[in-house]
Every structure is written in C-alpha cells, then in structure tokens.
Amino acid sequence: MAQVSGQTGTGLHLDCNAYNLWKTERRSETKGERSVEVDLEWFRPFQSFVALTDASDQSGTKDGGLEIVPGFFSVCESYFRAGLENWTTGDAVPGRNLFRWGSYNTKFSKKNDEWILSQIVKAQRIPDDWNPPSSTTSSAASSSNDNNREASSSSSSSRTIDPLQCKTQAACARYCTSIVAEHRKLKFKPIEAGDFVLWDIRTPHQNSDSNDTDQVRSVFYHAYMVAQPSTINQARITDYAQCRLQRKHTPDFPKGWADLEENTPLVPLSTDLA
C-alpha cells in the first residue's frame, strides 16, 4: 500500500503583504538588506471555498477545517504599521516575516503576536436569529497610553471601539478581542456541504493542526483575482492557464509541489487524496 501523507496545520497567516497591500515584497540582492518593495505583481481581494463535506458539529473538536481571527481585517494595516515603530533604524526591514512561503504571505509568531493566538475560532455559519450589535463607537481606542496596557485586560465591547481610531498595536488587539468575544457568544452552527465560505485577505486564518474526527474534510478552493487593471494580474492569470494545460500545480505553492497533479492518480475516493 502506498504511503499516505497528510497535510498538517498551515499555521496562522495572511495571504497578503500586510505591511503594504499595494506593493510586492522581494528578497533583496543587497548585502544587509532583507527585502525590498516593488510594484504590485498580482492582487487577490478575497479567498474562498465551497465545502464538499460537513464540518464537525462540535465547536471544540478539531476537524482540519478553517479557523480565523474575526475582526482583525479591520485593523490589519494599522497593526502592522504600528509594529514597525518598535524597531530600531538598524533593522533594514523591521519585523517582517514574509519568506515562509514567498513574497505574498505574512505569518504571525508566538514571540511577537502571542495575544492573537488565543483569539482563533472555528469558521461557522451565521445563526438564523443573530442580530448585529449596535454600531455606536468611540475614539477611546486611540489613547496615548495604549502601548502600556495589556491587550487582554480591556473589557471594552466592540460596540464602543472604532477600528479606524486604533493607532497602536494594543488598541488593535483590544478591538479584535472584543469582536472575538462577540463571536464566541454565537450559537455554534458548523459549516455544511455546499456552503460558500469567503474571507478578506486581511483575515488571519489557518487549517486546524489536526483532524480528530473519522471524516475526511473536502473543499474546493477558489483563487479569485481582479481582472482590471489587467496590468496587475495578467501575467499570473497566464501562468495559471499554462499550469492547467500542463497539469502543473499553480505557483502559489512550493516548487516541490509542481508535479502533484501530474504524478498523483485521481481515483474516486482514493486515500491518496485524504
């Protein structure tokens, strides 16, 4: 029997250059300089999939499914910009971790972003009886003392924090934790087969690091890219088309996966696809 290799968790990440959404970051050829920004090479405003199987109906059970940090997309750019202020001028590209999978990804680390790792929740359906909270907001989130406060110590509701006024990482964290607190109050309704799930590229997400159920998780991912202006995505769209014709894996993933489709026999319900 052929050995079956399973995908482990992806780790919490963003599929964008969170420091500047409108630039592509590449490794620099200059000694002592980690990376440089160049003109945006391609842009994907959101990510999505169609679920082909039901998720576990137990909110605390890992099933290999999508996990997210709700609300972070609203403060994403402010959070990363504020993070740069804590680094010295001796750092060529302070705080950036974009080379895990390539120039278009940002990852989170336990060292720098420990607070956010406790804010991860399972993606789920919106309950039928859910009503959005009041939109009444306050600018209190931008207090000058934000950096001296623990993000987790705030009990502020998301209804009293304006994400546009979050100028420090601590303020961004307080806003985000308030949104997650609202999310955790929801009645859990798991994703079902046929559901169309989409999320903003600024949303931290991952697959759970294990599947503790006896069911295989199966989804069909989509890679949407804007058609206009064509100068941004045309080269990538052309590459995708050529990959499909040659049965090559798309360039979003490591080169070692390039021949995955060509070398893997597609057999109905094959364990090779588990």
Residue pairs with C-beta under 8 A, 6 or more apart in sequence:
2 272
4 271
4 272
4 274
6 211
6 274
7 64
7 207
8 209
8 210
9 206
9 207
9 208
9 209
9 210
10 206
10 207
11 100
11 107
11 108
11 206
12 69
12 107
12 108
12 116
12 117
12 120
12 204
12 205
12 206
13 100
13 101
13 105
13 106
13 107
13 108
13 204
13 205
13 206
14 76
14 105
14 106
14 107
14 201
14 202
14 203
14 204
14 205
15 44
15 47
15 104
15 105
15 201
16 44
16 104
16 105
16 106
16 201
16 202
17 23
17 24
17 25
17 98
17 103
17 104
17 106
18 76
18 77
18 79
18 80
18 106
18 202
19 25
19 80
19 81
19 84
19 96
19 106
20 37
21 77
21 201
21 202
22 40
23 37
23 38
23 39
23 40
24 37
24 38
24 39
24 40
24 41
24 42
24 103
24 104
25 35
25 36
25 37
25 38
25 93
25 96
25 98
25 103
25 104
26 35
26 36
26 37
26 38
26 103
27 34
27 35
27 99
27 103
28 34
28 35
28 36
28 92
30 36
32 92
33 92
33 93
34 92
34 93
34 96
35 92
35 93
35 96
35 98
35 99
35 103
40 232
41 232
41 235
41 236
42 104
42 225
42 232
42 233
42 235
42 236
43 225
43 226
43 232
43 233
44 201
44 223
44 224
44 225
44 226
45 200
45 201
45 224
45 226
46 198
46 199
46 200
46 201
46 224
47 198
47 199
47 201
47 205
47 221
47 222
47 223
47 224
48 196
48 197
48 198
48 199
48 221
48 222
48 224
49 66
49 196
49 197
49 219
49 220
49 221
49 222
50 194
50 195
50 196
50 197
50 219
50 220
50 222
51 191
51 192
51 193
51 194
51 195
51 197
51 218
51 219
52 193
52 218
52 219
52 220
53 193
53 215
53 216
53 217
53 218
53 219
54 190
54 191
54 192
54 193
54 215
55 63
55 65
55 122
55 124
55 190
55 191
55 192
55 217
56 63
56 65
56 190
56 213
56 215
57 188
57 190
59 122
59 124
59 188
59 190
61 212
61 213
62 208
62 209
62 210
62 211
62 212
62 213
63 208
63 211
63 212
63 213
63 215
63 217
64 207
64 208
64 210
64 211
64 217
65 122
65 123
65 191
65 207
65 208
65 217
66 122
66 123
66 191
66 197
66 199
66 205
66 206
66 207
67 120
67 121
67 122
67 123
67 205
67 206
67 207
67 208
68 120
68 121
68 123
68 199
68 203
68 204
68 205
69 116
69 119
69 120
69 121
69 176
69 180
69 203
69 204
69 205
70 121
70 176
70 179
70 180
70 182
70 183
70 203
71 158
71 163
71 175
71 176
71 178
71 179
71 180
71 183
72 79
72 116
72 119
72 172
72 176
72 179
72 202
72 203
72 204
73 199
73 200
73 202
73 203
74 163
74 175
74 179
75 163
75 166
75 171
75 172
75 175
75 176
76 202
77 202
78 163
78 166
78 167
78 172
79 166
79 169
79 172
79 173
80 95
80 106
82 167
82 168
82 169
82 172
83 94
83 95
83 112
83 169
84 94
84 95
86 94
86 95
87 94
87 95
88 94
95 112
96 106
97 106
97 107
97 109
98 104
98 105
98 106
100 107
101 253
101 254
102 252
108 116
108 117
108 204
110 117
115 151
115 152
115 173
115 177
116 173
116 176
116 204
118 152
119 176
119 177
119 180
120 204
120 206
121 180
121 183
121 184
122 188
122 190
122 208
123 191
123 197
123 199
124 186
124 188
124 189
124 190
124 191
125 189
125 190
125 191
125 192
125 195
126 186
126 189
127 186
127 187
127 189
129 187
130 186
133 157
133 158
133 159
133 182
134 159
135 159
136 159
136 160
137 159
137 160
137 161
137 162
137 165
138 160
138 161
138 162
139 162
139 165
140 156
140 160
140 161
140 165
141 156
141 161
141 162
141 163
141 165
141 166
141 171
141 174
141 175
142 165
142 166
142 167
142 168
142 171
143 171
146 167
146 168
146 169
146 170
146 171
146 174
147 168
147 169
147 170
148 170
149 170
149 174
150 170
151 169
151 170
151 173
151 174
151 177
152 173
152 177
154 174
154 177
154 178
156 174
156 178
157 178
157 181
157 182
158 175
158 178
158 179
158 181
158 182
161 171
161 174
161 175
161 178
163 172
163 175
165 171
166 172
166 174
166 175
191 197
199 205
211 217
216 274
223 240
223 250
223 252
225 233
225 236
225 237
226 232
226 233
227 233
236 251
239 250
239 251
240 250
242 248
243 249
243 250
243 251
246 262
247 261
247 262
248 258
248 259
248 261
248 262
249 257
249 258
249 259
249 260
249 261
264 272
264 273
265 272
266 273
